[in-house]
Amino acid sequence: MSTLIVPLLLAAAAPLAPPPATQSATSAKPSATRLKADVATMVDFGTRHTASTTTDPKRGIGAARTWAARRFTEIGASCGGCIAVDRISRRFTGPRAPTGVVVEDVLGIQKGRDPNRVVIVGAHIDSRVTDVMNATSDAPGANDNASGVALVFEAARLLSQSQFDATIVYAVFSGEEQGLWGAELLADTAKARGWQVSAMLNNDIVGNTVGQGGVRVADKVRVFSEGIRASEDMVAQQGRRAEGGEDDGPSRALAKAIDGIAGGIPGGLDVMIDRRPDRFGRGGDHEPFLKLGYPAVRFSVAAENWDRQHQDLRTEKGVVYGDTIEGMDFPYLAKVTAINVATIAQIAAAPAAPEDVSIAGALSRDTTVEWTAVPGAARYRVRWRRNDAQGWTDVRDVTGTQAVLVQVPVDDTFVGVSALSADGAESLVSFGGRERRR
């Protein structure tokens, strides 16, 4: 293990240029027209309630899931069959399905050079009206959440034209409205199959710009991420608190990476890093992944319109209720899609994030950083900042798995390390904790 004191200092304030592989994968722009067509098709199924019919060829959750599988097959045909369709299912029982219901996820799997390291982008296809038990009334679910599913298909269309190191899993969940069951099913499947999940992007309610009361926010998208990890026990939480790593766990690192990537998209959206796992007192399909320790975030619009969520279709006192396609903004949805595509491309092209990053330097003016070598990494990027800053301010690129930061006192500095591919694709940043015991 070599110690490197490297003079290369990169200006962290400016976005780093994406590597050629990422540029190639994201050169085509998401199509607002295609997104609208997919949302319209989902709306035409009438209801997509998880407990709705699975035998009607034109109405209900069964028809919607069969169509989703067909969409992945169609997209895969354009890349020589690079996307394989996988339909996984399990029976769930709970307060919102007391007699039980079969929940099925439709997956499109684009194998990378490493079949076990995966990046997941997902959205739930099921819909509902005011009464969550009502499985028969029309529940168009245009924004919640045909918008997210359409985004997943468009991401698959664009990314399928390139090959990546990591495998990309495009996921269409059911059972979200009943208890995040489809996401739980896939998270458990990922664990059972031994997948190394580099990132999970959940897209839920991502297609409107006019919110409650007519407020319009068309230049921002929210990205929610946890601080203290749901997967950590009390001892691990206390250790993170002692190291000051509450704002630098894997999911928060993913949110920060998304923010930086979005900043490099011309005419794109400003990412608001929402420092909560989800909206206040609410949840989404990324949470089962968080419970298993996988980096996961939720995308959602900046201004929600609750009159158009979980509502019976009606008009009262001039107010239109119901989640119909008229409430959506497809050019905005295309911009959210572009951020997802660029993020997936970068993470899937990069090596895995380093593990076991540690820092040492008590009673010294210098900080020593160590980490475990990452397969396929050409070099590493050491990042640091003063403890009173939220974003990384300084970086050094190194080879080897150890570096010394001269005149950077450990007491006052946070440090992280990412892995880079030969063409510069960067992994998520892993936060440095206390020195490993040997």
GIGI-V210376 format. One record per residue. N is the residue number from 0. RES is the residue in one letter. D_LAST is the distance of its C-alpha to the last C-alpha in Angstrom with 1 decimal. Layout:
# GIGI-V210376
n:N res:RES d_last:D_LAST
n:N res:RES d_last:D_LAST
This chain:
# GIGI-V210376
n:0 res:M d_last:14.1
n:1 res:S d_last:16.9
n:2 res:T d_last:17.4
n:3 res:L d_last:20.7
n:4 res:I d_last:23.0
n:5 res:V d_last:25.7
n:6 res:P d_last:29.1
n:7 res:L d_last:30.1
n:8 res:L d_last:30.8
n:9 res:L d_last:32.5
n:10 res:A d_last:34.8
n:11 res:A d_last:33.2
n:12 res:A d_last:36.4
n:13 res:A d_last:38.2
n:14 res:P d_last:37.4
n:15 res:L d_last:35.8
n:16 res:A d_last:38.2
n:17 res:P d_last:37.5
n:18 res:P d_last:36.8
n:19 res:P d_last:39.7
n:20 res:A d_last:38.7
n:21 res:T d_last:38.6
n:22 res:Q d_last:41.9
n:23 res:S d_last:43.5
n:24 res:A d_last:42.5
n:25 res:T d_last:43.7
n:26 res:S d_last:46.8
n:27 res:A d_last:49.1
n:28 res:K d_last:49.7
n:29 res:P d_last:49.6
n:30 res:S d_last:53.2
n:31 res:A d_last:54.6
n:32 res:T d_last:57.4
n:33 res:R d_last:55.2
n:34 res:L d_last:53.2
n:35 res:K d_last:56.5
n:36 res:A d_last:57.8
n:37 res:D d_last:54.8
n:38 res:V d_last:55.0
n:39 res:A d_last:58.7
n:40 res:T d_last:58.2
n:41 res:M d_last:55.8
n:42 res:V d_last:58.3
n:43 res:D d_last:61.0
n:44 res:F d_last:59.4
n:45 res:G d_last:60.8
n:46 res:T d_last:58.0
n:47 res:R d_last:54.5
n:48 res:H d_last:53.8
n:49 res:T d_last:51.2
n:50 res:A d_last:53.9
n:51 res:S d_last:56.7
n:52 res:T d_last:58.4
n:53 res:T d_last:56.5
n:54 res:T d_last:59.7
n:55 res:D d_last:61.8
n:56 res:P d_last:61.4
n:57 res:K d_last:62.0
n:58 res:R d_last:60.8
n:59 res:G d_last:57.7
n:60 res:I d_last:54.0
n:61 res:G d_last:54.6
n:62 res:A d_last:56.6
n:63 res:A d_last:54.1
n:64 res:R d_last:51.2
n:65 res:T d_last:53.3
n:66 res:W d_last:54.2
n:67 res:A d_last:50.5
n:68 res:A d_last:49.7
n:69 res:R d_last:52.7
n:70 res:R d_last:51.6
n:71 res:F d_last:48.2
n:72 res:T d_last:50.3
n:73 res:E d_last:52.6
n:74 res:I d_last:49.8
n:75 res:G d_last:48.1
n:76 res:A d_last:51.4
n:77 res:S d_last:51.5
n:78 res:C d_last:48.3
n:79 res:G d_last:49.3
n:80 res:G d_last:47.7
n:81 res:C d_last:44.2
n:82 res:I d_last:43.9
n:83 res:A d_last:43.9
n:84 res:V d_last:45.1
n:85 res:D d_last:43.3
n:86 res:R d_last:44.8
n:87 res:I d_last:42.6
n:88 res:S d_last:44.0
n:89 res:R d_last:43.5
n:90 res:R d_last:45.8
n:91 res:F d_last:45.0
n:92 res:T d_last:46.8
n:93 res:G d_last:46.8
n:94 res:P d_last:49.1
n:95 res:R d_last:50.2
n:96 res:A d_last:50.7
n:97 res:P d_last:51.8
n:98 res:T d_last:53.2
n:99 res:G d_last:50.3
n:100 res:V d_last:50.1
n:101 res:V d_last:48.5
n:102 res:V d_last:46.2
n:103 res:E d_last:45.8
n:104 res:D d_last:43.6
n:105 res:V d_last:44.9
n:106 res:L d_last:42.2
n:107 res:G d_last:42.7
n:108 res:I d_last:39.8
n:109 res:Q d_last:39.6
n:110 res:K d_last:37.2
n:111 res:G d_last:35.0
n:112 res:R d_last:33.4
n:113 res:D d_last:30.4
n:114 res:P d_last:32.1
n:115 res:N d_last:29.1
n:116 res:R d_last:28.1
n:117 res:V d_last:30.8
n:118 res:V d_last:32.4
n:119 res:I d_last:34.8
n:120 res:V d_last:37.9
n:121 res:G d_last:40.0
n:122 res:A d_last:43.0
n:123 res:H d_last:45.0
n:124 res:I d_last:48.5
n:125 res:D d_last:50.0
n:126 res:S d_last:52.4
n:127 res:R d_last:54.2
n:128 res:V d_last:57.1
n:129 res:T d_last:57.5
n:130 res:D d_last:57.3
n:131 res:V d_last:54.0
n:132 res:M d_last:55.7
n:133 res:N d_last:58.5
n:134 res:A d_last:57.8
n:135 res:T d_last:61.3
n:136 res:S d_last:62.3
n:137 res:D d_last:61.7
n:138 res:A d_last:58.2
n:139 res:P d_last:58.0
n:140 res:G d_last:54.4
n:141 res:A d_last:54.8
n:142 res:N d_last:52.2
n:143 res:D d_last:50.3
n:144 res:N d_last:49.1
n:145 res:A d_last:51.0
n:146 res:S d_last:49.9
n:147 res:G d_last:46.2
n:148 res:V d_last:47.2
n:149 res:A d_last:49.4
n:150 res:L d_last:46.5
n:151 res:V d_last:44.4
n:152 res:F d_last:47.2
n:153 res:E d_last:47.8
n:154 res:A d_last:44.1
n:155 res:A d_last:44.3
n:156 res:R d_last:47.5
n:157 res:L d_last:46.0
n:158 res:L d_last:42.5
n:159 res:S d_last:43.9
n:160 res:Q d_last:45.5
n:161 res:S d_last:42.1
n:162 res:Q d_last:39.2
n:163 res:F d_last:35.6
n:164 res:D d_last:32.2
n:165 res:A d_last:31.5
n:166 res:T d_last:34.0
n:167 res:I d_last:36.1
n:168 res:V d_last:37.2
n:169 res:Y d_last:40.4
n:170 res:A d_last:40.9
n:171 res:V d_last:44.1
n:172 res:F d_last:43.4
n:173 res:S d_last:45.9
n:174 res:G d_last:45.8
n:175 res:E d_last:44.4
n:176 res:E d_last:47.3
n:177 res:Q d_last:46.9
n:178 res:G d_last:43.2
n:179 res:L d_last:41.0
n:180 res:W d_last:41.4
n:181 res:G d_last:41.4
n:182 res:A d_last:38.1
n:183 res:E d_last:36.6
n:184 res:L d_last:37.9
n:185 res:L d_last:36.3
n:186 res:A d_last:32.9
n:187 res:D d_last:32.9
n:188 res:T d_last:34.1
n:189 res:A d_last:31.3
n:190 res:K d_last:28.7
n:191 res:A d_last:30.7
n:192 res:R d_last:31.0
n:193 res:G d_last:27.4
n:194 res:W d_last:28.1
n:195 res:Q d_last:25.5
n:196 res:V d_last:27.5
n:197 res:S d_last:27.0
n:198 res:A d_last:29.8
n:199 res:M d_last:32.7
n:200 res:L d_last:35.8
n:201 res:N d_last:38.3
n:202 res:N d_last:41.8
n:203 res:D d_last:44.2
n:204 res:I d_last:47.4
n:205 res:V d_last:47.1
n:206 res:G d_last:50.7
n:207 res:N d_last:52.8
n:208 res:T d_last:53.5
n:209 res:V d_last:56.1
n:210 res:G d_last:54.7
n:211 res:Q d_last:56.2
n:212 res:G d_last:59.3
n:213 res:G d_last:59.7
n:214 res:V d_last:56.9
n:215 res:R d_last:55.8
n:216 res:V d_last:52.3
n:217 res:A d_last:52.2
n:218 res:D d_last:49.6
n:219 res:K d_last:46.4
n:220 res:V d_last:44.2
n:221 res:R d_last:41.7
n:222 res:V d_last:38.1
n:223 res:F d_last:36.5
n:224 res:S d_last:32.8
n:225 res:E d_last:30.6
n:226 res:G d_last:28.4
n:227 res:I d_last:26.4
n:228 res:R d_last:25.5
n:229 res:A d_last:27.7
n:230 res:S d_last:24.9
n:231 res:E d_last:22.5
n:232 res:D d_last:22.7
n:233 res:M d_last:23.3
n:234 res:V d_last:19.7
n:235 res:A d_last:18.8
n:236 res:Q d_last:22.0
n:237 res:Q d_last:21.3
n:238 res:G d_last:17.9
n:239 res:R d_last:19.9
n:240 res:R d_last:22.6
n:241 res:A d_last:20.4
n:242 res:E d_last:19.2
n:243 res:G d_last:22.8
n:244 res:G d_last:22.3
n:245 res:E d_last:25.4
n:246 res:D d_last:27.2
n:247 res:D d_last:24.6
n:248 res:G d_last:23.7
n:249 res:P d_last:24.4
n:250 res:S d_last:28.0
n:251 res:R d_last:28.7
n:252 res:A d_last:27.2
n:253 res:L d_last:29.6
n:254 res:A d_last:32.5
n:255 res:K d_last:31.9
n:256 res:A d_last:31.8
n:257 res:I d_last:35.1
n:258 res:D d_last:36.6
n:259 res:G d_last:35.8
n:260 res:I d_last:37.1
n:261 res:A d_last:40.3
n:262 res:G d_last:41.0
n:263 res:G d_last:41.5
n:264 res:I d_last:44.2
n:265 res:P d_last:47.6
n:266 res:G d_last:49.8
n:267 res:G d_last:47.0
n:268 res:L d_last:45.9
n:269 res:D d_last:43.9
n:270 res:V d_last:40.8
n:271 res:M d_last:40.5
n:272 res:I d_last:36.9
n:273 res:D d_last:37.7
n:274 res:R d_last:34.8
n:275 res:R d_last:35.4
n:276 res:P d_last:34.5
n:277 res:D d_last:38.3
n:278 res:R d_last:41.7
n:279 res:F d_last:42.2
n:280 res:G d_last:42.3
n:281 res:R d_last:42.4
n:282 res:G d_last:40.2
n:283 res:G d_last:39.9
n:284 res:D d_last:38.6
n:285 res:H d_last:35.2
n:286 res:E d_last:34.2
n:287 res:P d_last:33.5
n:288 res:F d_last:31.0
n:289 res:L d_last:29.3
n:290 res:K d_last:29.0
n:291 res:L d_last:27.0
n:292 res:G d_last:24.6
n:293 res:Y d_last:26.5
n:294 res:P d_last:27.4
n:295 res:A d_last:31.1
n:296 res:V d_last:34.0
n:297 res:R d_last:37.7
n:298 res:F d_last:40.5
n:299 res:S d_last:43.7
n:300 res:V d_last:46.8
n:301 res:A d_last:47.1
n:302 res:A d_last:50.3
n:303 res:E d_last:50.7
n:304 res:N d_last:54.2
n:305 res:W d_last:54.2
n:306 res:D d_last:57.9
n:307 res:R d_last:56.7
n:308 res:Q d_last:53.9
n:309 res:H d_last:54.4
n:310 res:Q d_last:58.2
n:311 res:D d_last:61.4
n:312 res:L d_last:63.4
n:313 res:R d_last:66.1
n:314 res:T d_last:67.7
n:315 res:E d_last:68.4
n:316 res:K d_last:70.3
n:317 res:G d_last:69.6
n:318 res:V d_last:65.9
n:319 res:V d_last:64.5
n:320 res:Y d_last:61.9
n:321 res:G d_last:59.9
n:322 res:D d_last:57.2
n:323 res:T d_last:59.5
n:324 res:I d_last:59.0
n:325 res:E d_last:61.3
n:326 res:G d_last:58.5
n:327 res:M d_last:56.2
n:328 res:D d_last:55.6
n:329 res:F d_last:54.6
n:330 res:P d_last:54.1
n:331 res:Y d_last:51.5
n:332 res:L d_last:49.9
n:333 res:A d_last:49.8
n:334 res:K d_last:47.8
n:335 res:V d_last:45.2
n:336 res:T d_last:45.1
n:337 res:A d_last:44.5
n:338 res:I d_last:41.4
n:339 res:N d_last:40.0
n:340 res:V d_last:40.9
n:341 res:A d_last:39.3
n:342 res:T d_last:36.1
n:343 res:I d_last:35.8
n:344 res:A d_last:36.7
n:345 res:Q d_last:34.0
n:346 res:I d_last:31.1
n:347 res:A d_last:32.4
n:348 res:A d_last:32.7
n:349 res:A d_last:29.2
n:350 res:P d_last:25.9
n:351 res:A d_last:23.7
n:352 res:A d_last:21.9
n:353 res:P d_last:18.3
n:354 res:E d_last:15.5
n:355 res:D d_last:12.3
n:356 res:V d_last:13.8
n:357 res:S d_last:12.1
n:358 res:I d_last:13.9
n:359 res:A d_last:13.5
n:360 res:G d_last:16.4
n:361 res:A d_last:17.3
n:362 res:L d_last:20.2
n:363 res:S d_last:20.7
n:364 res:R d_last:23.3
n:365 res:D d_last:21.0
n:366 res:T d_last:18.4
n:367 res:T d_last:15.5
n:368 res:V d_last:15.0
n:369 res:E d_last:12.6
n:370 res:W d_last:13.1
n:371 res:T d_last:13.3
n:372 res:A d_last:16.5
n:373 res:V d_last:19.5
n:374 res:P d_last:22.1
n:375 res:G d_last:25.3
n:376 res:A d_last:24.2
n:377 res:A d_last:26.1
n:378 res:R d_last:24.4
n:379 res:Y d_last:22.7
n:380 res:R d_last:24.2
n:381 res:V d_last:22.4
n:382 res:R d_last:24.4
n:383 res:W d_last:24.6
n:384 res:R d_last:27.1
n:385 res:R d_last:28.0
n:386 res:N d_last:27.2
n:387 res:D d_last:31.0
n:388 res:A d_last:31.4
n:389 res:Q d_last:31.3
n:390 res:G d_last:31.1
n:391 res:W d_last:29.0
n:392 res:T d_last:30.9
n:393 res:D d_last:29.1
n:394 res:V d_last:27.5
n:395 res:R d_last:26.3
n:396 res:D d_last:26.1
n:397 res:V d_last:23.5
n:398 res:T d_last:22.5
n:399 res:G d_last:19.0
n:400 res:T d_last:15.9
n:401 res:Q d_last:15.4
n:402 res:A d_last:18.1
n:403 res:V d_last:19.1
n:404 res:L d_last:21.8
n:405 res:V d_last:23.9
n:406 res:Q d_last:25.8
n:407 res:V d_last:24.2
n:408 res:P d_last:22.9
n:409 res:V d_last:20.1
n:410 res:D d_last:22.2
n:411 res:D d_last:25.0
n:412 res:T d_last:23.6
n:413 res:F d_last:22.5
n:414 res:V d_last:20.7
n:415 res:G d_last:20.7
n:416 res:V d_last:20.4
n:417 res:S d_last:22.8
n:418 res:A d_last:23.3
n:419 res:L d_last:26.7
n:420 res:S d_last:28.9
n:421 res:A d_last:31.0
n:422 res:D d_last:33.9
n:423 res:G d_last:32.0
n:424 res:A d_last:31.5
n:425 res:E d_last:28.8
n:426 res:S d_last:26.5
n:427 res:L d_last:25.8
n:428 res:V d_last:23.6
n:429 res:S d_last:20.2
n:430 res:F d_last:19.5
n:431 res:G d_last:16.5
n:432 res:G d_last:14.8
n:433 res:R d_last:12.3
n:434 res:E d_last:9.2
n:435 res:R d_last:6.3
n:436 res:R d_last:3.8
n:437 res:R d_last:0.0
